[in-house]
Amino acid sequence: METMFLHNGAYWIIFIVFMILSWIVSARLKSKFRAYSKVPIASGMTGRDVAEKMLRDSGVTDVTVQSVAGELTDHYNPLKKTINLSRDVYSGTSVAAAAVAAHETGHALQHAHAYAWLGMRSKLAPVVSFASNWIQWVLIAGLVLLNSRPEILLIGIVLFAITTLFSFITLPVEINASKRALAWLADAGITYSGTHDKAQDALKWAAYTYVIAALGSLATLIYYIMLFMGARDR
């Protein structure tokens, strides 16, 4: 009973620490984007213009740029080959809009050039989708039956490990997309010495959200593994 209490205490410490870190990074990211959304780019190009020009300059002709609802909902859909930009980014003419549009276009270029990490993430996506639907229920059952059927928790650990692996595979994908974006923004003259550092800073904070998510997932996975090992040794 005491061991279980200690394990639960450890879990809540992990949960609270990463919840706070996630909140801090998310708040900082939104603050950065609000600030950089007020800094115009000299060309006056919208996010849509930036994405379409980056595609043309890279020789990619089969990707569509479109607007979607929401804030920071920007993403690239490899199945439909669409760059989906939130309304403020799609029609915005700021450094933040240009940086986000170029970043999402970077994903489209990864797809077009068969970037290995993106391909790996795409192949893993259906498995992660399946795992995500069952993880919560399997882990709950595993914890309830930990003393009598620890193998159920092991199944939950395997499912959770798949999602954790996905989180870490996502990191090089996101970092590479930002590198492609920043290099192109500078080469195309969209950003210059007075604005390029702001675009870089915005994308850096966006990347931090993925880092925190991956580390939080890893810490939780280690917790469940330790819980399983303790039950097995009893």
C-alpha positions in Angstrom: 0.0 0.0 0.0 2.8 2.4 0.9 4.6 1.6 -2.4 1.5 2.3 -4.4 1.1 5.6 -2.6 4.7 6.6 -3.4 4.1 5.6 -7.1 1.0 7.7 -7.2 2.8 10.6 -5.7 5.5 10.3 -8.3 2.9 10.3 -11.0 1.3 13.4 -9.8 4.6 15.2 -9.5 5.4 14.3 -13.1 2.0 15.3 -14.2 2.0 18.7 -12.4 5.6 19.6 -13.5 4.9 19.0 -17.2 1.5 20.6 -17.0 3.1 23.7 -15.7 5.9 23.6 -18.3 3.4 23.0 -21.1 1.3 26.0 -19.9 4.4 28.3 -19.7 5.5 27.3 -23.2 2.0 27.6 -24.6 1.5 31.0 -23.0 4.9 32.2 -24.2 4.2 31.0 -27.7 0.9 32.8 -27.9 2.6 35.9 -26.5 5.4 35.7 -29.2 2.9 35.3 -32.0 0.8 38.2 -30.8 3.8 40.4 -30.7 5.2 39.3 -34.1 1.8 39.5 -35.7 2.1 43.3 -35.3 5.5 43.4 -37.2 4.8 43.7 -40.9 7.1 42.2 -43.6 8.4 44.7 -46.2 6.9 42.9 -49.2 3.4 43.0 -47.8 2.9 39.3 -48.8 0.2 37.4 -47.1 0.8 34.0 -45.5 -0.9 32.5 -48.6 1.4 34.4 -50.9 4.4 33.2 -48.9 3.4 29.6 -49.0 2.5 29.6 -52.7 5.8 31.4 -53.6 7.8 28.9 -51.6 6.1 26.0 -53.4 6.8 27.6 -56.8 10.4 28.3 -55.9 10.8 24.7 -54.9 9.2 23.3 -58.0 6.2 21.8 -56.1 3.0 22.2 -58.1 0.5 19.7 -56.7 -0.1 21.3 -53.2 -3.0 23.6 -52.5 -3.0 26.4 -49.9 -6.2 27.0 -48.1 -7.7 28.7 -45.0 -9.0 26.9 -41.9 -10.8 28.2 -38.8 -9.1 28.6 -35.4 -5.9 30.0 -33.9 -2.6 28.3 -34.4 -4.4 25.5 -36.2 -2.0 25.6 -39.1 -0.9 22.2 -40.5 0.0 20.3 -43.6 -2.2 17.4 -44.7 0.0 14.8 -46.7 -3.0 12.8 -47.7 -4.8 15.7 -49.4 -1.6 17.6 -50.2 -3.0 20.8 -48.6 -1.3 23.5 -46.6 -4.0 24.6 -44.1 -3.4 28.0 -42.6 -5.4 29.6 -39.9 -7.2 32.8 -41.0 -4.8 35.2 -39.4 -1.9 33.5 -41.0 -3.6 33.0 -44.4 -4.4 36.7 -44.8 -1.8 38.1 -42.5 1.1 40.2 -43.7 3.2 39.9 -40.5 6.5 38.2 -39.6 4.5 35.6 -37.6 2.2 34.8 -40.6 5.2 34.5 -42.9 7.1 32.2 -40.5 4.1 29.9 -39.9 3.2 29.7 -43.6 6.8 28.9 -44.5 7.0 26.3 -41.8 3.9 24.5 -43.0 5.2 24.7 -46.5 8.4 23.1 -45.2 6.4 20.0 -44.4 5.0 20.0 -48.0 8.6 20.1 -49.3 9.5 17.3 -46.9 6.7 15.2 -48.4 7.7 16.1 -52.0 11.4 15.2 -51.4 10.6 12.0 -49.4 12.1 13.2 -46.1 12.8 10.1 -44.2 11.6 11.2 -40.8 8.3 12.4 -42.2 7.9 9.1 -44.0 8.5 7.2 -40.8 6.0 9.4 -38.9 3.3 8.9 -41.7 3.8 5.1 -41.6 3.5 5.1 -37.8 0.4 7.4 -37.7 -2.3 4.6 -38.2 -0.7 2.6 -35.4 -0.6 5.6 -33.2 -4.3 6.3 -34.0 -5.2 2.8 -32.9 -3.0 2.9 -29.8 -4.5 6.3 -28.7 -8.0 4.9 -28.8 -7.2 2.1 -26.4 -4.4 3.4 -24.2 -6.5 5.1 -21.5 -8.8 2.0 -21.0 -5.9 -0.5 -21.0 -3.9 1.5 -18.5 -6.9 1.9 -16.2 -7.5 -1.8 -16.3 -3.8 -2.5 -15.8 -3.7 -0.3 -12.7 -6.8 -1.8 -11.2 -5.6 -5.4 -11.8 -1.9 -4.6 -11.2 -1.4 -7.2 -8.5 -3.3 -10.0 -10.1 -2.8 -9.4 -13.9 0.3 -7.1 -14.4 0.5 -8.3 -18.0 -2.5 -6.0 -18.8 -0.4 -3.0 -17.7 2.4 -4.3 -19.9 0.1 -4.1 -22.9 -0.8 -0.5 -22.0 2.9 0.3 -21.7 3.6 -1.1 -25.2 0.7 1.1 -26.6 2.0 4.1 -24.7 5.5 3.5 -25.9 4.3 3.7 -29.5 2.8 7.2 -28.9 6.0 8.2 -27.1 8.1 7.1 -30.1 5.8 9.1 -32.4 6.4 12.2 -30.2 10.1 11.9 -30.6 10.0 11.1 -34.3 7.9 14.4 -34.6 10.8 16.4 -33.3 13.2 16.2 -36.2 10.2 16.6 -38.6 9.3 19.9 -37.0 12.8 21.2 -36.6 13.7 20.4 -40.2 10.5 22.2 -41.4 11.6 25.3 -39.5 15.1 25.2 -40.9 13.7 24.9 -44.4 11.4 27.8 -43.7 14.0 30.1 -42.2 16.5 29.4 -45.0 14.0 30.1 -47.7 12.6 33.3 -46.0 16.1 34.7 -45.9 17.1 33.6 -49.4 13.9 34.9 -50.9 14.3 38.3 -49.1 11.0 37.9 -47.3 12.8 38.5 -44.0 15.9 40.6 -43.4 18.2 41.5 -40.5 15.5 43.4 -38.7 12.8 40.7 -39.0 14.5 37.3 -39.5 15.4 36.9 -35.8 11.7 37.4 -34.9 10.7 34.7 -37.4 13.3 32.4 -35.9 12.2 33.2 -32.3 8.5 32.4 -33.2 9.4 29.0 -34.7 11.7 28.2 -31.8 8.9 28.6 -29.3 6.6 26.5 -31.5 9.2 23.8 -31.5 9.4 23.9 -27.7 5.8 22.7 -27.4 6.8 19.5 -29.2 9.9 19.0 -27.0 7.8 19.4 -23.8 5.2 17.0 -25.1 7.8 14.4 -26.0 9.7 14.6 -22.6 6.4 14.5 -20.7 5.4 11.4 -22.6 8.7 9.8 -21.9 8.6 10.6 -18.2 5.1 9.1 -18.0 6.2 6.0 -19.9 9.1 5.5 -17.4 6.7 5.8 -14.5 4.4 3.0 -15.9 7.5 0.8 -16.6 8.7 1.3 -13.0 5.2 0.5 -11.7 5.1 -2.7 -13.8 8.6 -3.8 -12.7 7.6 -3.2 -9.0 4.5 -5.4 -9.4 6.4 -8.1 -11.2 9.0 -8.3 -8.4 6.4 -8.7 -5.6 
